[in-house]
Each structure stands twice: as C-alpha cells, then as structure tokens.
Amino acid sequence: MEIKISNKFELGKFMTFEFSKDKPVYGWFWYKEGYAPEMVDFALKNEKITPNEETVLLDPFCGTGTSLLAAKQSKMPSIGVDASSLAAFISRTKTADYSKEDIEAAKAFLAKKIEVR
C-alpha cells in the first residue's frame, strides 16, 4: 500500500464548521470541531470510491455526523463512533430515518411548547 501526501490548500476553507451552518440538517447543531460535507465528497472522489450499498464508510471520530450524513445522502452505509455521548446522540439523530408522521408529531409537540411560554 502506497501512501501519497499532497497539499490541497483550497480545501482549507472546508475544514471548519462555517460551511455547514446554513445547510439543512448539517447545521442544526453548531459544532466548533466540525467540517463541511464537501470534505467527505472530496475524499470519496480522490480515493475513487463510488458510494454504493456494499461499501461502508467508517468514521471512528464521528462527532456530530458530517461524514455519516454525507454517506447516507450518497446511499452508502456508514458506521460512526465517538467518545462524546452528546456528539454520538446528535449524530444518530441527524442520520435517523423519520416518517412524515414523525415530523408532524415533532412539529405539533414544539408548537405546544412554544404556546405555553
């Protein structure tokens, strides 16, 4: 196995959470240590990995799930682990499958909570 190291300074701007803040789902929990999903896209393309149902992405430090969510959007299974139980919870929440009924129930719940105040 050959390891190739190269400098891609143009990717530096994606090594921050700034590019995720305005993206649906990615940006709902601001995580200082996060990075933009464009980094995952670059890594998959650079390694010539075609996302499919047989290739699994492993993220041993998944944080709030940027890699896992990007993999899911590409129809690629993924496994994530994090030492932070909060980060792992957020990652699971972001990547879970929700039905229309789940979303409507959550909206109704939140509307009730807002009315109380």
C-alpha positions as CSV (number, residue, x, y, z in Angstrom):
1,M,0.0,0.0,0.0
2,E,1.4,3.3,-1.1
3,I,0.6,6.5,0.9
4,K,0.6,9.7,-1.1
5,I,0.7,13.0,0.7
6,S,-0.2,16.2,-1.1
7,N,-1.1,19.7,-0.2
8,K,-4.6,20.9,-1.2
9,F,-4.7,24.3,0.3
10,E,-8.0,25.1,-1.4
11,L,-9.7,22.6,0.9
12,G,-8.7,24.5,4.0
13,K,-11.9,26.6,3.9
14,F,-13.9,23.3,4.3
15,M,-12.0,22.3,7.5
16,T,-14.3,24.5,9.6
17,F,-18.0,24.3,10.5
18,E,-18.7,27.6,8.8
19,F,-19.8,26.0,5.5
20,S,-22.2,23.7,7.4
21,K,-24.0,26.3,9.4
22,D,-26.6,27.1,6.6
23,K,-27.0,23.6,5.3
24,P,-30.2,21.7,6.3
25,V,-29.6,19.0,8.9
26,Y,-25.8,19.5,8.9
27,G,-26.1,22.9,10.6
28,W,-28.8,22.4,13.2
29,F,-26.3,21.8,15.9
30,W,-23.2,24.0,15.7
31,Y,-20.1,22.1,16.4
32,K,-16.9,24.0,16.5
33,E,-14.8,21.0,15.7
34,G,-16.9,20.1,12.7
35,Y,-16.1,20.4,9.0
36,A,-18.1,20.8,5.8
37,P,-19.5,17.8,3.9
38,E,-17.5,18.9,0.9
39,M,-14.5,17.3,2.6
40,V,-16.3,13.9,2.5
41,D,-17.2,14.4,-1.1
42,F,-13.5,15.2,-1.9
43,A,-12.2,12.2,0.0
44,L,-14.5,9.8,-1.8
45,K,-13.7,11.3,-5.2
46,N,-10.0,11.5,-4.5
47,E,-9.9,7.8,-3.5
48,K,-12.1,7.0,-6.5
49,I,-14.7,5.4,-4.2
50,T,-18.1,5.2,-5.8
51,P,-20.7,5.3,-3.0
52,N,-22.9,2.2,-3.1
53,E,-24.7,-0.2,-0.7
54,E,-21.7,-2.6,-0.4
55,T,-19.0,0.0,0.6
56,V,-19.1,1.1,4.2
57,L,-17.7,4.3,5.5
58,L,-16.1,4.1,8.9
59,D,-15.7,7.3,11.0
60,P,-14.0,6.4,14.3
61,F,-14.3,10.0,15.5
62,C,-17.7,10.9,14.0
63,G,-18.5,14.0,16.1
64,T,-21.9,15.2,15.1
65,G,-22.1,13.1,12.0
66,T,-20.9,15.1,9.0
67,S,-19.3,12.0,7.3
68,L,-22.2,9.7,8.2
69,L,-24.8,12.1,6.9
70,A,-22.9,12.7,3.7
71,A,-22.6,8.9,3.3
72,K,-26.3,8.5,3.9
73,Q,-27.1,11.1,1.2
74,S,-24.9,9.1,-1.2
75,K,-26.8,5.8,-0.4
76,M,-23.7,4.5,1.3
77,P,-23.9,2.7,4.7
78,S,-21.7,4.1,7.5
79,I,-20.6,3.3,11.0
80,G,-19.6,6.1,13.4
81,V,-18.1,6.1,16.9
82,D,-17.4,9.0,19.2
83,A,-16.2,9.2,22.8
84,S,-18.7,12.1,23.4
85,S,-22.1,10.7,24.2
86,L,-23.6,14.1,23.2
87,A,-21.9,14.0,19.8
88,A,-22.9,10.4,19.3
89,F,-26.6,11.3,20.1
90,I,-26.6,14.2,17.7
91,S,-25.0,12.0,15.0
92,R,-27.7,9.3,15.5
93,T,-30.4,12.0,15.5
94,K,-29.2,13.6,12.3
95,T,-28.9,10.3,10.4
96,A,-32.1,8.6,11.6
97,D,-34.9,7.9,9.2
98,Y,-38.0,9.9,10.0
99,S,-41.5,9.3,8.6
100,K,-43.8,12.1,7.7
101,E,-45.8,11.2,10.8
102,D,-42.7,11.6,13.0
103,I,-42.1,15.0,11.6
104,E,-45.7,16.1,12.1
105,A,-45.7,14.9,15.7
106,A,-42.5,16.7,16.4
107,K,-43.9,19.9,14.9
108,A,-47.1,19.6,17.0
109,F,-45.1,19.0,20.1
110,L,-42.9,22.0,19.5
111,A,-45.9,24.2,18.7
112,K,-47.4,23.3,22.1
113,K,-44.2,24.1,23.9
114,I,-44.0,27.5,22.2
115,E,-47.6,28.3,23.1
116,V,-47.0,27.7,26.8
117,R,-44.4,30.5,27.0
